[in-house]
């Protein structure tokens, strides 16, 4: 709510939105919880992507080993 109020104050004075960083020292607790949940989710997504990459690398290595042994 504080950000919206500050933004409207800037609009009244004729400032452009671009180049004006409207930040508050802290977020509302619910917004902070959402931000934390998003951050945690992105970490889990990154970890699962890394696991998928490792599994596919293992599959490629296994296939290469099989091909080398059969030739």
N, C-alpha and C positions, 0 to 999 in steps of 0.2 A: 504494500500500500504506500509505503514511503517513497519508493521509486516512482510510482505513478504520479504522486503529488509533485515530486521534484521535476519530472518530465513535463507536466503541465505548466509548472512555473517557468521552465525554460521556454516552452512554446509561447507563453504570453509575452515574454520579453523579446521574442523574435529570434532566439538562437536556433540554429539548425540541430537536428538530432545527431547528424554525423559529427564525429570528433568530440562529442561530449560523453564522457564515461560517467554513467550514473551508478555509483556503487554505494552500498551501505556497509558499515562495519561488520554486520552479521546478518544472516538470513533469518526469516521467520522459522521457528522450530520445525513446522511441517515441511517447509521448503528445504530446510537442511536435511531432514530425514529422507526426502525424495532425492536430493543430490547425493547423499551417501549411498542410497539404494542403487542409483544409476551407476555410481562409481564402482560399487561392489559387483554389479552385474557385468559391467564392461571388463573387469578383471577376470571374472569367470569365463566370459566369452573368449578372451585372449588366451586363457589357459586351455580351454577346450580346442581352440584353433591350433594351438601348439601341439596338443596331443594328437589331433588328426594328422598334422604334418608329420609327426614322428612315426605314426602308424603307417602312413603311406610310404615313408622312406624305408621302413622296415620291410614292407611288402616288396618294394622295388629291389632292395638288397637281397631278399630271399629269392626273388625271381631271377636276378642276375646270377646268384650262386647256383641255382638249379640249372640254368643255361650253361654255365661254365663247367659244371660237373658232367653234364650230358654230352658235351662236345669232346 
